[in-house]
Amino acid sequence: MITGIQILGVVFSLMMLYLTYVYYKRNNYGYRSVILWSLIWLGVAVLLLIPSTVYGVMQTLQIERTADFFVLGAALFFTLVIFHLYVNVKRLSKKMEELVRNEAINNAEVKKKKK
């Protein structure tokens, strides 16, 4: 029997799948990103509709309740996403700093030549 929380989760997953498609059409996502996120949202929907698919993993990890498994999985997933975002922000910050530094050096050289 499907519970209310499962329905809510599947609706959320389908909404996120639609938003993934919309952002792909707006060229905010590349082809690989839209495939990755679509698989994630479809996987979430399947796991919510058929929670028995994870019972073997839950037994191995000695997790009693399905909700605990999903909360733990979500926490691990979001930790991974936050780490990935942190690395990208640091990389972009370093590139931006280098770009600004080079631009400042070029502007200083141009001003010297004008004098």
SULJOPE-V239432 format. One record per backbone hydrogen bond with DSSP energy under -1.0 kcal/mol. NH is the residue of the N-H (numbers start at 1). CO is the residue of the C=O. E is the energy in kcal/mol with one decimal. If there is no record, write none. Layout:
NH;CO;E / NH;CO;E
This chain:
7;3;-1.9 / 8;4;-2.6 / 9;5;-2.4 / 10;6;-2.5 / 11;7;-2.6 / 12;8;-2.4 / 13;9;-2.4 / 14;10;-2.6 / 15;11;-2.4 / 16;12;-2.5 / 17;13;-2.1 / 18;14;-2.2 / 19;15;-2.5 / 20;16;-2.3 / 21;17;-1.9 / 22;18;-2.6 / 23;19;-2.8 / 24;20;-1.8 / 25;21;-2.3 / 26;22;-1.6 / 27;24;-1.6 / 28;23;-2.9 / 34;30;-2.2 / 35;31;-1.8 / 36;32;-2.5 / 37;33;-2.9 / 38;34;-2.1 / 39;35;-2.4 / 40;36;-2.1 / 41;37;-2.6 / 42;38;-2.5 / 43;39;-2.4 / 44;40;-2.3 / 45;41;-2.1 / 46;42;-2.4 / 47;43;-2.7 / 48;44;-2.2 / 49;45;-2.2 / 50;46;-2.7 / 53;50;-1.8 / 54;51;-1.6 / 55;52;-1.2 / 58;54;-2.5 / 59;55;-2.3 / 60;56;-2.0 / 61;57;-2.4 / 63;58;-2.8 / 69;65;-1.5 / 70;66;-2.3 / 71;67;-2.5 / 72;68;-2.5 / 73;69;-2.7 / 74;70;-2.6 / 75;71;-2.4 / 76;72;-2.3 / 77;73;-2.5 / 78;74;-2.8 / 79;75;-1.9 / 80;76;-2.0 / 81;77;-2.4 / 82;78;-2.6 / 83;79;-2.2 / 84;80;-2.3 / 85;81;-2.5 / 86;82;-2.5 / 87;83;-2.4 / 88;84;-2.2 / 89;85;-2.6 / 90;86;-2.4 / 91;87;-2.3 / 92;88;-2.7 / 93;89;-2.6 / 94;90;-2.2 / 95;91;-2.1 / 96;92;-2.6 / 97;93;-2.4 / 98;94;-2.2 / 99;95;-2.5 / 100;96;-2.7 / 101;97;-2.4 / 102;98;-2.4 / 103;99;-2.3 / 104;100;-2.5 / 105;101;-2.3 / 106;102;-2.4 / 107;103;-2.5 / 108;104;-2.2 / 109;105;-2.1 / 110;106;-2.1 / 111;107;-2.1 / 112;108;-1.8 / 113;109;-1.9 / 114;110;-1.5 / 115;111;-1.1
